[in-house]
Amino acid sequence: MSEPTNSAVLPAEEPPERPIDVPLGTTSGSAGRALLLATLTGIVDAGVFLKTGILPSVMTANTIFIGLWLVLGHWNTLFLAVAAVVTFGGASMIAVRVVRSSVDTTQDVQRLLERLEFSTLLVLAGLGVIERLGLHLWPDPVNTLLVVVVATAAMAMQMPQVRKVEDVGVSTLFTTGAIAALAYDLADGRHGPKVLRHERLYMGLIGAYAVGGAVGGALALLTPGLGLIVPVIVFSAASLWHRLRVNPAK
């Protein structure tokens, strides 16, 4: 009788891990860039919300809108809310796949995401120019849907770009974490330069969203199309700030 053979299958050797396989949520940035991007979010959200009833960066609100508009029978807005949620998820997946297949360092991640967001904001600005010329985008359903999709895709590309400022976790898309962190610090009664620096950052982010909302709302109400054009200008300022911080001599 022949000896029994070892039928155990050895696990396949895993490919070497790429440096970019670390979570995108670890990307760092300066406080100035985070504040500019938060202001940009407020401008985009306010301008698009006043026209469509959708918040391109706030998927919690849009998810609630899906249920609310379903119950109330507001089918057009329900469709836009669904489109925003699907777009944000899809654009986030595209960003991850493109980034992880194209770059190898955190700096390259940020640069590629910058280019992706800038491209979407350029399209949004183009729609703003069309409105400025008198070819109003609203209430045409196709144009309205296009604005929602483009603005939401831009916010999805922005989210991973700055997730930390020094040792502080931040978001340039929503304030919930900043408000909670500020409340915790104040409740603990801690002191010191580091704590004060954190608290100033949290308050700055909260204020930046509010300022952006005021600017976006004013532009949307007072000047047709300008609320869709200004975001690309603010984003360019944030990108310039980033480049000057990374390469101050250039």
C-alpha positions in Angstrom: 0.0 0.0 0.0 1.4 3.4 -0.9 2.0 6.0 1.8 -0.8 8.6 2.2 0.0 11.9 0.7 -0.4 15.2 2.4 -3.4 16.7 0.7 -3.3 19.9 2.7 -3.3 23.0 0.4 -0.8 25.6 1.3 -2.3 29.1 1.4 -1.3 31.3 -1.6 1.3 33.8 -0.8 -0.2 37.2 -0.4 1.0 40.0 -2.7 3.1 42.6 -1.0 1.0 45.4 0.6 1.1 48.7 -1.3 1.8 51.7 0.9 -1.5 53.3 -0.1 -3.4 50.3 1.4 -3.5 52.2 4.6 -6.9 53.8 5.2 -7.6 57.0 3.3 -8.9 58.4 6.6 -5.3 58.9 7.8 -4.5 61.7 5.4 -3.2 64.8 7.1 -3.5 68.5 6.2 -3.0 72.0 7.6 -5.6 73.8 9.7 -5.8 76.5 7.0 -6.6 74.0 4.3 -9.2 72.3 6.4 -10.9 75.6 7.2 -11.0 76.6 3.5 -12.5 73.2 2.5 -15.1 73.4 5.3 -16.1 76.8 4.0 -16.3 75.4 0.5 -18.7 72.7 1.9 -21.0 75.3 3.4 -21.1 77.2 0.1 -21.9 74.1 -2.0 -24.5 72.8 0.5 -26.3 76.1 0.9 -26.4 76.9 -2.8 -27.5 73.5 -4.0 -30.0 73.1 -1.1 -31.8 76.3 -1.9 -32.3 75.2 -5.5 -32.9 71.5 -5.1 -33.7 70.6 -1.4 -30.6 68.4 -1.3 -27.4 68.7 0.8 -24.5 67.3 -1.3 -22.3 66.6 1.7 -24.8 65.4 4.3 -25.8 61.9 3.5 -27.5 61.5 6.9 -30.0 64.3 5.9 -30.5 62.9 2.4 -31.2 59.4 3.8 -33.8 60.9 6.1 -35.2 62.9 3.2 -35.7 59.6 1.3 -38.0 58.3 4.0 -39.7 61.7 4.6 -40.4 62.5 0.9 -41.6 58.9 0.4 -44.2 59.4 3.2 -45.2 62.8 1.9 -45.3 61.8 -1.7 -42.7 64.3 -2.9 -41.5 62.1 -5.7 -39.2 64.6 -7.5 -37.2 65.5 -4.3 -37.2 61.8 -3.3 -35.5 60.9 -6.6 -32.9 63.6 -6.0 -32.2 62.4 -2.5 -31.7 58.8 -3.7 -29.5 60.1 -6.5 -27.3 62.0 -4.0 -26.9 59.0 -1.7 -26.1 56.7 -4.6 -23.7 59.2 -6.2 -21.8 59.8 -2.9 -21.3 56.0 -2.4 -20.4 55.5 -6.1 -18.0 58.4 -6.2 -16.3 57.3 -3.0 -15.8 53.8 -4.4 -14.3 55.3 -7.6 -12.0 57.5 -5.6 -10.7 54.6 -3.6 -10.2 52.3 -6.7 -8.5 55.0 -8.8 -6.3 56.2 -5.9 -5.1 52.7 -4.9 -4.3 51.7 -8.4 -2.5 54.9 -9.4 -0.4 56.3 -6.5 1.8 55.1 -3.7 2.2 57.9 -1.2 -0.2 60.0 0.9 0.9 63.2 -0.9 0.0 61.6 -4.2 -3.4 60.6 -2.8 -4.2 64.1 -2.0 -3.0 65.5 -5.3 -5.0 63.0 -7.3 -8.2 63.6 -5.2 -7.6 67.3 -5.7 -7.6 66.9 -9.4 -10.7 64.8 -9.3 -12.6 67.3 -7.2 -11.4 70.2 -9.2 -12.7 68.6 -12.4 -16.2 68.1 -10.8 -16.2 71.6 -9.5 -15.3 72.9 -12.9 -18.4 71.2 -14.3 -20.5 72.7 -11.5 -19.0 76.1 -12.4 -19.9 75.6 -16.0 -23.5 75.0 -15.0 -23.3 78.2 -13.0 -22.1 80.1 -16.1 -25.0 78.7 -18.1 -27.4 80.0 -15.5 -25.6 83.4 -15.5 -26.3 83.6 -19.2 -30.0 83.3 -18.5 -30.4 79.6 -19.4 -31.9 78.8 -16.0 -31.2 75.3 -14.8 -34.2 75.1 -12.6 -36.8 73.7 -12.5 -35.8 71.5 -15.4 -35.5 68.0 -13.9 -32.5 66.9 -15.9 -30.4 70.0 -15.1 -31.4 69.8 -11.5 -30.3 66.2 -11.3 -27.0 67.0 -13.0 -26.3 69.7 -10.4 -27.0 67.4 -7.5 -24.9 64.5 -8.9 -21.9 66.8 -9.8 -21.9 68.6 -6.5 -22.3 65.4 -4.5 -19.5 63.7 -6.4 -17.2 66.7 -5.6 -18.0 66.3 -1.9 -17.2 62.6 -2.0 -13.8 63.3 -3.6 -13.1 65.9 -0.9 -13.9 63.8 2.2 -10.6 61.8 2.3 -8.3 64.7 1.5 -7.9 66.1 5.0 -8.9 63.7 7.9 -6.3 64.9 10.4 -4.7 68.2 11.4 -1.6 67.4 13.5 -3.0 64.8 16.0 -6.6 65.8 15.7 -9.2 63.9 13.7 -11.3 66.3 11.6 -13.8 66.3 8.7 -14.3 69.0 6.1 -17.8 67.7 5.4 -19.7 67.7 8.7 -19.5 69.4 12.1 -20.9 66.7 14.4 -17.5 65.4 15.5 -16.1 68.9 15.9 -19.1 70.0 18.1 -18.9 66.8 20.2 -15.1 67.1 20.7 -15.4 70.7 21.6 -18.1 69.9 24.2 -16.0 67.1 25.7 -13.0 69.3 26.1 -15.1 72.1 27.7 -16.8 69.6 30.0 -13.5 68.1 31.1 -12.2 71.5 32.0 -8.7 70.7 30.7 -6.2 73.4 30.1 -2.9 73.8 28.3 -1.7 75.0 24.9 -2.4 71.7 23.2 -6.0 71.6 24.4 -6.5 75.3 23.5 -5.1 74.6 20.0 -7.6 71.8 19.6 -10.5 73.9 20.8 -9.6 76.7 18.4 -9.5 74.3 15.5 -13.0 72.9 16.4 -14.5 76.3 16.8 -12.8 77.4 13.5 -14.3 74.4 11.6 -17.8 75.1 13.1 -17.5 78.8 12.1 -16.2 77.9 8.6 -19.3 75.8 7.9 -21.5 78.6 9.1 -19.7 81.3 7.0 -19.8 79.0 4.0 -23.5 78.5 4.4 -24.1 82.3 4.7 -22.0 83.0 1.6 -23.5 80.2 -0.4 -27.0 81.2 0.5 -26.4 84.9 -0.3 -24.9 84.1 -3.7 -27.7 81.7 -4.6 -30.4 84.2 -3.6 -28.8 87.4 -5.0 -26.9 86.4 -8.1 -28.0 83.6 -10.4 -25.3 81.0 -11.1 -22.6 82.6 -8.9 -23.2 80.1 -6.1 -22.1 77.3 -8.4 -19.0 79.2 -9.7 -17.5 80.4 -6.5 -16.8 76.9 -5.1 -14.1 76.2 -7.7 -12.4 79.5 -6.7 -12.4 78.6 -3.0 -11.2 75.1 -3.8 -8.3 76.5 -5.9 -7.4 78.7 -2.9 -7.3 75.6 -0.6 -5.1 73.7 -3.1 -2.7 76.7 -3.4 -2.5 76.9 0.4 -1.7 73.2 0.5 1.1 73.5 -2.1 2.6 76.5 -0.4 2.7 74.6 2.9 4.2 71.5 1.3 6.7 73.3 -1.0 7.1 76.8 0.5 10.2 77.4 -1.6 8.5 76.7 -4.9 
